[in-house]
Every structure is written in C-alpha cells, then in structure tokens.
Amino acid sequence: MGALRPLAAMAFCLALAPAALAQDANDNLNAVLWMQKSVEYKANAEAVFALAKIRLDQALKDKSWTAAPAEQTGDFKSLSPAVVLDADETVLDNSGYQAWMVAKGETFNPKTWTQFVNSQTSTAIPGAVEFTKYAESKGVRVFYVTNRTKVEEPATRENMRKLGFPMQANIDTILTAKEQPDWGSAKGTRRAVIAKHYRILLLMGDNFGDFTDAYKGSVDERQKVYEENAARWGHDWLMLPNPSYGSFESAPFGGNFKLPIEEQRAAKRGVLAPWSGQ
C-alpha cells in the first residue's frame, strides 16, 4: 500500500495541473513580469526620455523640424512648439491591469478596463513626468493623444494630475477617442487638429499607431511602413517598449480577435523565424 501513495500524490497533482497551467500559460506572463519588476525595462524607458530631452532641444533650434509630416501642412515654422505623447504605456503604466488579467486568467474587457481607469491607480512610466515638465519649462505645449474614451477622461485627467503631469486649465491637452465624431482609434485626425496651431516637435508612443495611421496591415506591410520612416525613429519619433499588447500582436491574424485563441496563437507561431534545430 505504501508504494501506492506516491502514485496517488502524483495523480492528485496531475488533476490540479490543467488549472495551474491555464493561469501560468497566459501569453503575457513574462511580458508583465518584465514591465513590472525588471530594471531593464526601467532603464530602457529612462533612456528614451533622456533622448527626448536632447531631441527637443535640437528641434527648438530648427524651425523646419516637424514630427508630423502627414498632418503638418502649410507654413508651420512660426507656430508655437508642442510635443504629442500617447498615454497608456507611454506616460501611464497600466501593468497592474495586465497583471490582474494574468493572475485571474482574464482577457481584455472594456468594462473591467474602465473600472481600472476609474480606480486611478496607473503609475508613471519612469522618466515621463520629468520629460513632460522639462518640455513645459522650455515653453513647449504638452499634448496627450490617447485611445482612452471621453467617458474615461475625467478619471484619466485626475490620475495624471496626481502624478504631476503638466496639463493646461484653459486648453484641452488630453485628446481622447470619440471625443469628436471623427476621432476614432486612428490618431491622425487628432494630430491634425494640434498641427493647425502648433509645430509638433516629437511624437512619443509605445504602439505603431501613435506615429502613423498605416499601422493595421500585415506583418510585411507594417515592416514596409517602418522602413519608409527609417529616418524618423530615434529622431522625432520615439518609441517606448511594450511587449504586453499592441498592434504587433494582432497583425499575424489580421486583427480578428473573434478567432479562437489557439488560431490566434497558430498565426503568431506561423510568422516566427525559428532556428532550424539539430
């Protein structure tokens, strides 16, 4: 009988394994761990914002400098300077919501996301507050173009105010999705509104769509657009790291989130370039 006890214990563990694996196999486990706990992530973000200060000073000296070639039309050299930053995972760290999904085995849901936004528990990305305050000290208007919704704007504004981000009392500097009829998830229309009155010196974000509206294509199409804008990366387009979510993850399956999760994963595996092995 004693010999059967280890087998019984093993069977018990195997019975528990599916539930444990379902939680631990979440695609975001390592990504969220990296964003929340690694010094590598913090150092990367700090480095991007350090570079942003250098580029900002250069841009202020060059009246022909603009980061919004698609939206900045006409004679913009005499316009007041501005920088445009995304919010989520660019200035606001929402990894608490991502960690909640990993811990609970949940996926993104607009209802729980709004609950998270309303909790006002987002923290600041390392270097973000310092950079935005630096820009303001140079007489540069700071705009935040975010796909948080109009309904989520009051909580977002209060969260950012508490963190110390500069915001204007008499100018709407937080441009949310659906705030105007033509302000969809693509951000070009909002950049165009800013570009009418300001010379946009820098674009900063964590997702391809924070820089161009041509972000929804296939993996190869996105690569082509990336290469067409090669001169801008690290110059006037500055990208923050975000391995947790973004348009990169849906490109392999055409953005069709209605597909079963295993079909999505199969499409992702299908675009990988693995070592051939032994």
C-alpha positions, 0 to 999 in steps of 0.5 A: 500500500505504501508504494501506492501513495506516491502514485496517488500524490502524483495523480492528485497533482496531475488533476490540479495541473490543467488549472495551474497551467491555464493561469501560468500559460497566459501569453503575457506572463513574462511580458508583465513580469518584465514591465513590472519588476525588471530594471531593464525595462526601467532603464530602457524607458529612462533612456528614451526620455533622456533622448527626448530631452536632447531631441527637443532641444535640437528641434527648438533650434530648427524651425523646419523640424516637424514630427508630423509630416502627414498632418503638418501642412502649410507654413508651420515654422512660426507656430508655437512648439508642442510635443504629442505623447500617447498615454497608456504605456507611454506616460501611464503604466497600466501593468497592474491591469495586465497583471490582474488579467494574468493572475485571474486568467482574464482577457481584455474587457472594456468594462473591467478596463474602465473600472481600472481607469476609474480606480486611478491607480496607473503609475508613471512610466519612469522618466515621463513626468520629468520629460513632460515638465522639462518640455513645459519649462522650455515653453513647449505645449504638452499634448496627450493623444490617447485611445482612452474614451471621453467617458474615461477622461475625467478619471484619466485627467485626475490620475495624471494630475496626481502624478504631476503631469503638466496639463493646461486649465484653459486648453484641452491637452488630453485628446481622447477617442470619440471625443469628436465624431471623427476621432476614432482609434486612428490618431491622425485626425487628432494630430491634425487638429494640434498641427493647425496651431502648433509645430509638433516637435516629437511624437512619443508612443509605445504602439505603431499607431501613435506615429502613423495611421498605416499601422493595421496591415500585415506583418510585411506591410507594417515592416514596409511602413517602418522602413519608409520612416527609417529616418524618423525613429530615434529622431522625432519619433520615439518609441517606448517598449511594450511587449504586453499588447499592441498592434504587433500582436494582432497583425499575424491574424489580421486583427480578428480577435473573434478567432479562437485563441489557439488560431490566434496563437497558430498565426503568431507561431506561423510568422516566427523565424525559428532556428532550424534545430539539430 
